[in-house]
Amino acid sequence: MTNDNIFSGLKVVEISSFIAGPGAAVILSDFGAEVIKVEPPSGDSWRLGNRLPIEPIADEPYQWHLSNRNKRSITLDLKAASAHQVLLELVAWADVLIVNTPHHARKRLGLEYEDLKALNPRLIYADLTGFGEKGPDADLPGFDLTAYWARSGLLYLARDDGAPPTWPVSGAGDNATAVTLYAAIATALYRREKTGLGSSVTTSLLASGVWATSVMVGGALAGAVQPPMHDRANPANGGANVYRSADGIWFVLVVQLNKVVDLAKAIGRTDLLTDPRFADPAKRAANRPQLIAILDEIFASEPMAYWSDLLGKANITVGVVSSPEDVASDPQLIANDIVVPLEGAGALTSTISSPFQVHGVAKVPARRGPGLGEHTEEILGELGFDASSIESLRESGAIPGAVEEALVA
């Protein structure tokens, strides 16, 4: 496997917070890009994610390293007039600029693509919003929960019949959108290779959420009849349902039509094939709750290991519903480089890699996320600011004092 990273030499400036924008930059960094993260004096609020009650609580800022590994941090107060020159130097230096600041704030700060493209015609300007850059809700603040999950229809659909919408998995939509934004950036970089021209690319949490829900939303566009909401006790198909084993483990059963006989043989209930209650499609539909009750009793009679072995030998698809702790210890994750070592983060020794590999190309080893403003003076020096200029920036409030810059996640 070669160590020639695909994006070696690619320079990325990230002015974004929380997960989706930073996540796109992480994928670029995994393949060798140099990423400078611009943070306000208070820092990216996601630094505190490991202390929020709706997230897993931990002493180690696991979420910070996940979304910001392999980056350098510069602290810059963009509201200070003198910070604008630093911003322009960063834009001139960059190949890619990732921004999720609301558009009305970007206009005030001179951060729109039209403000910057003349300075750097080869710049790839990656614009991330909650609800899209146009339309009546373009300026609404967008979050994973509101834009990706709720507005897209996904939260409406991800529940059983009669149940209220539940609280979704934190960050799931953000991370899906991060991959979408990365794809947009990679597409623009390919176009630049062909034309020499930079461009502005955009996506939104809403667009990514609707893409995830596209089978159902596409059906609505076609005027299709939507299926009834899933009901575990009376599903559309008893062979495509969730069941529970004797040791309390839930699992997904997916039985294709040509495997029904095999399932009946495997569970020792070939009598169900000739049971008059289930003799034809109409009777099966009318008596589906009775069938589910029978299957519930059968599957509750043995532990999950028994069913995994038995159904596996019958070539019947079954998937254990894993907890986060189960997933974290799953050997498949190590074998496929989904979980990878993390360097320099103290007691936290592993993290989750971006969700694809390029065969023959090694990813950059994952290193801890930066402390707040950890590289401010280093980056300013590389941009051409001398000691006197840096001190002037400090005095004007564009960058914080040395003590503040020492803060870590």
C-alpha positions in Angstrom: 0.0 0.0 0.0 1.5 3.3 -1.1 1.9 6.3 1.2 1.4 8.8 -1.6 -1.7 10.4 -0.3 -4.3 11.5 -2.9 -4.7 15.0 -1.6 -1.2 15.6 -0.5 -0.5 19.3 -1.0 -4.2 20.3 -1.1 -4.8 23.2 1.2 -8.1 23.5 3.0 -9.5 26.4 5.2 -12.5 25.4 7.3 -14.7 28.1 8.8 -17.4 25.8 10.1 -18.7 24.4 13.3 -20.2 21.2 14.8 -20.1 18.2 12.5 -21.1 18.3 8.8 -18.6 20.9 7.5 -15.8 19.8 9.8 -16.6 16.2 8.8 -16.0 16.9 5.1 -12.7 18.5 6.0 -11.8 15.3 8.0 -12.3 13.1 4.9 -10.0 15.4 2.9 -7.4 15.2 5.7 -7.7 11.4 5.8 -6.3 11.4 2.3 -3.5 13.9 3.0 -5.0 17.4 2.7 -3.6 20.1 5.0 -6.6 21.6 6.9 -6.6 24.9 8.9 -9.6 25.3 11.1 -10.6 28.9 11.8 -12.3 29.2 15.2 -13.8 32.2 17.0 -12.3 33.1 20.4 -14.9 31.0 22.2 -14.1 28.0 20.0 -16.2 25.6 18.0 -19.1 24.7 20.4 -18.7 21.1 19.4 -15.6 21.0 21.7 -18.2 20.6 24.5 -20.2 17.8 22.8 -18.9 15.1 25.3 -20.5 17.1 28.1 -24.0 17.6 26.5 -26.7 15.4 28.1 -28.1 14.2 24.8 -24.7 12.9 23.7 -22.7 10.1 25.3 -21.0 11.7 28.4 -17.2 11.1 28.7 -14.1 12.7 30.2 -12.3 12.5 26.9 -13.6 14.7 24.0 -14.0 11.8 21.7 -16.4 13.8 19.4 -13.9 16.6 18.9 -11.2 14.2 17.7 -13.7 12.4 15.4 -14.7 15.6 13.6 -11.4 17.5 13.8 -8.5 15.1 13.7 -5.4 16.0 11.7 -6.2 19.7 11.6 -4.5 22.8 12.8 -6.4 25.5 14.7 -6.1 29.3 14.4 -8.3 31.5 16.6 -9.6 34.5 14.8 -12.3 37.0 15.7 -13.8 37.8 12.3 -15.7 40.7 13.8 -12.4 42.6 14.4 -11.5 44.8 11.3 -7.9 43.7 11.4 -8.9 40.1 11.1 -10.0 40.6 7.5 -6.5 40.7 6.2 -5.7 37.4 7.8 -8.9 36.0 6.3 -7.8 37.2 2.8 -4.4 35.7 3.2 -6.0 32.4 4.2 -8.3 32.5 1.2 -5.4 33.3 -1.2 -3.5 30.3 0.3 -6.3 27.8 0.1 -7.5 25.4 -2.6 -10.7 24.7 -0.7 -12.7 26.9 1.6 -15.5 25.2 3.7 -18.1 27.6 5.2 -21.3 27.0 7.1 -21.7 30.5 8.5 -25.2 31.8 7.8 -25.3 33.8 4.6 -26.4 37.0 6.2 -23.3 36.8 8.4 -21.1 36.0 5.4 -22.3 39.1 3.6 -21.5 41.2 6.6 -18.0 39.6 6.9 -17.2 39.7 3.2 -17.2 35.9 3.1 -19.5 35.2 0.1 -18.0 33.5 -3.0 -18.5 36.7 -5.0 -16.3 38.5 -2.5 -13.5 36.0 -2.7 -13.3 34.5 -6.2 -11.3 37.4 -7.7 -8.7 37.0 -5.0 -8.3 33.3 -5.8 -9.9 32.2 -9.1 -8.9 28.5 -8.5 -10.7 28.4 -5.1 -13.3 25.7 -4.4 -15.8 27.4 -2.2 -17.9 24.7 -0.3 -21.1 26.2 0.9 -23.1 24.2 3.6 -26.5 25.4 4.7 -29.4 23.9 6.6 -32.2 24.4 4.1 -30.5 25.4 0.9 -29.2 28.8 -0.3 -32.5 29.9 -1.9 -36.2 29.9 -1.0 -38.2 31.3 1.9 -36.3 29.4 4.5 -32.8 29.9 3.2 -31.8 32.0 6.3 -33.3 29.6 8.9 -30.7 28.1 11.2 -30.4 24.5 10.3 -29.5 21.5 12.5 -29.2 17.8 11.9 -32.4 17.3 13.9 -34.6 19.9 12.3 -33.4 20.0 8.7 -32.0 16.5 7.9 -34.4 14.5 10.1 -37.6 16.4 10.6 -38.0 18.5 7.5 -37.0 15.7 5.1 -39.7 13.3 6.3 -37.2 10.9 7.7 -38.3 11.4 11.3 -42.0 10.9 10.3 -41.2 7.6 8.8 -38.7 6.1 11.3 -41.2 4.8 13.8 -43.9 2.2 14.2 -47.6 2.8 13.5 -49.2 4.8 16.3 -45.9 5.8 17.9 -44.9 9.4 18.2 -41.7 10.6 16.4 -38.8 9.8 18.7 -35.5 11.6 19.2 -33.1 10.6 16.4 -29.5 9.5 16.5 -27.3 12.6 17.1 -25.0 13.5 14.3 -26.3 10.8 11.8 -27.6 13.4 9.4 -24.5 15.7 9.9 -22.1 12.8 9.0 -24.2 11.8 6.0 -24.1 15.4 4.8 -20.4 15.6 5.4 -19.9 12.8 2.8 -22.2 14.7 0.4 -20.2 17.9 0.8 -16.9 16.0 0.4 -18.3 14.5 -2.9 -19.2 18.0 -4.1 -15.7 19.3 -3.3 -14.1 16.3 -5.0 -16.2 16.8 -8.1 -15.2 20.5 -8.2 -11.6 19.6 -7.8 -11.9 17.2 -10.8 -13.5 20.0 -12.8 -10.6 22.3 -11.9 -8.1 19.7 -13.1 -9.9 19.8 -16.5 -10.5 23.6 -16.7 -8.2 25.3 -14.3 -11.2 27.1 -12.8 -12.5 27.2 -9.3 -16.1 27.0 -8.4 -18.7 27.3 -5.7 -20.4 24.1 -4.6 -23.3 23.7 -2.2 -25.4 21.2 -0.4 -27.7 21.3 2.6 -28.8 19.1 5.5 -32.3 19.2 3.9 -31.0 18.0 0.5 -29.1 15.1 2.1 -32.1 14.2 4.2 -34.5 14.1 1.3 -31.9 12.0 -0.6 -32.0 9.5 2.3 -35.8 9.5 2.2 -36.0 9.6 -1.6 -37.8 6.3 -2.1 -40.7 7.6 -0.1 -40.6 11.2 -1.3 -40.1 10.0 -4.8 -43.2 7.9 -4.4 -45.1 11.0 -3.3 -43.9 12.9 -6.3 -45.3 10.1 -8.5 -48.6 10.1 -6.7 -48.0 6.6 -5.4 -50.0 5.0 -2.6 -47.7 5.0 0.4 -47.5 1.8 2.4 -49.0 1.7 5.9 -46.7 2.6 8.8 -44.8 -0.4 10.0 -46.5 -2.3 12.9 -44.3 -5.0 14.4 -47.3 -7.0 15.6 -49.0 -6.8 12.2 -46.3 -6.0 9.6 -46.8 -6.0 5.8 -44.7 -9.1 5.8 -44.0 -11.4 8.7 -40.7 -12.5 7.1 -39.5 -8.9 7.2 -39.8 -8.0 10.8 -38.0 -7.5 14.1 -38.0 -10.4 16.6 -36.5 -11.0 20.1 -34.5 -14.0 21.2 -34.6 -15.7 24.6 -31.7 -13.7 25.9 -33.4 -10.4 25.1 -31.6 -9.6 21.9 -33.6 -8.0 19.1 -32.8 -9.1 15.5 -34.0 -8.2 12.0 -35.3 -11.2 10.0 -35.4 -10.8 6.2 -36.9 -13.9 4.4 -37.1 -13.8 0.6 -40.1 -15.5 -1.0 -37.9 -18.4 -2.2 -36.7 -19.0 1.4 -40.0 -19.4 3.1 -39.9 -23.2 3.0 -36.3 -23.1 4.3 -37.3 -20.9 7.2 -40.2 -23.3 8.1 -37.8 -26.3 8.0 -35.1 -24.5 10.0 -37.5 -23.6 12.9 -39.2 -27.0 12.8 -42.6 -25.7 11.8 -43.4 -27.0 8.4 -47.0 -27.3 9.6 -47.3 -23.5 9.1 -47.0 -24.1 5.3 -50.3 -26.0 5.3 -52.0 -24.2 8.1 -55.4 -23.1 6.7 -55.0 -19.7 8.3 -52.0 -19.0 6.1 -53.0 -21.0 3.0 -53.2 -18.1 0.5 -52.2 -14.4 0.4 -55.6 -13.1 1.5 -55.7 -15.4 4.5 -52.1 -14.7 5.5 -52.9 -11.0 5.4 -56.0 -11.4 7.6 -54.2 -13.6 10.1 -50.8 -12.0 10.1 -51.0 -11.0 13.8 -51.5 -14.7 14.7 -48.5 -15.6 12.6 -46.4 -13.0 14.3 -47.4 -14.3 17.7 -46.3 -17.8 16.7 -43.0 -16.6 15.4 -42.5 -14.4 18.6 -43.0 -17.5 20.7 -40.6 -19.6 18.6 -37.8 -17.0 18.6 -38.2 -16.3 22.3 -37.5 -19.9 23.0 -33.7 -19.9 22.2 -30.8 -17.4 22.7 -29.5 -15.3 19.8 -26.4 -17.4 19.3 -28.7 -20.4 18.5 -30.7 -18.4 15.9 -27.6 -16.9 14.3 -26.1 -20.3 13.8 -29.3 -22.1 12.7 -30.5 -19.4 10.3 -27.0 -18.8 9.0 -26.7 -22.5 8.0 -30.1 -22.2 6.2 -28.8 -19.1 4.4 -31.5 -16.9 5.8 -30.7 -13.3 6.3 -30.7 -12.2 10.0 -29.1 -9.1 11.5 -28.6 -8.5 15.2 -29.8 -5.1 16.4 -26.5 -3.9 18.0 -26.0 -1.3 20.8 -23.3 1.3 20.4 -21.2 -0.8 22.9 -21.7 -3.9 20.7 -20.7 -2.0 17.6 -17.6 -0.6 19.3 -16.3 -4.1 20.0 -17.4 -5.7 16.7 -14.3 -7.3 15.1 -15.5 -6.4 11.6 -14.7 -2.7 12.4 -11.0 -3.5 13.1 -10.7 -5.9 10.2 -12.0 -3.3 7.7 -10.3 -0.2 9.2 -13.6 1.3 10.3 -12.1 1.9 13.8 -8.6 3.1 13.6 -5.8 4.1 16.1 -5.8 7.7 17.3 -2.5 9.3 18.1 -1.8 11.9 20.8 -5.2 12.0 22.5 -4.2 10.6 25.9 -6.5 7.8 27.2 -8.5 7.9 24.0 -6.7 5.6 21.6 -9.1 5.0 18.8 -11.6 6.8 16.5 -13.8 6.1 13.5 -12.4 6.5 10.0 -14.2 8.0 7.1 -16.5 5.4 5.4 -14.6 4.4 2.3 -11.1 3.2 1.3 -9.2 3.7 -1.9 -7.4 0.4 -2.5 -3.7 0.8 -2.7 -3.7 4.1 -0.9 -3.1 4.4 2.8 -5.0 7.0 4.8 -3.1 9.5 7.0 -2.8 8.1 10.5 -5.4 9.8 12.7 -3.9 12.4 15.1 -5.8 14.2 17.8 -7.9 17.3 17.1 -6.2 20.6 17.9 -6.4 22.7 21.0 -8.2 26.0 20.6 -5.9 28.4 18.7 -3.0 25.9 19.2 -1.4 26.8 15.8 -2.3 30.5 15.6 1.2 32.0 15.6 2.6 29.2 13.5 0.0 29.7 10.8 0.3 33.5 10.8 4.0 33.1 10.4 3.6 30.8 7.4 1.2 33.4 5.9 3.9 36.1 6.2 3.0 37.9 9.4 6.1 38.9 11.4 6.2 39.1 15.2 5.3 42.8 15.2 2.3 42.2 12.9 1.1 39.3 15.1 1.4 41.5 18.2 -0.7 44.2 16.5 -3.3 41.6 15.6 -3.3 40.6 19.3 -3.7 44.2 20.5 -6.6 44.8 18.1 -8.5 41.8 19.3 -8.2 39.9 16.0 -6.5 37.0 17.8 -6.6 36.3 21.6 -3.8 36.4 24.1 -1.2 33.6 24.5 -2.9 32.2 27.6 -6.2 31.9 25.9 -4.6 30.2 22.9 -3.3 27.4 25.2 -6.8 26.1 25.9 -7.4 22.6 24.6 -10.6 20.7 23.8 
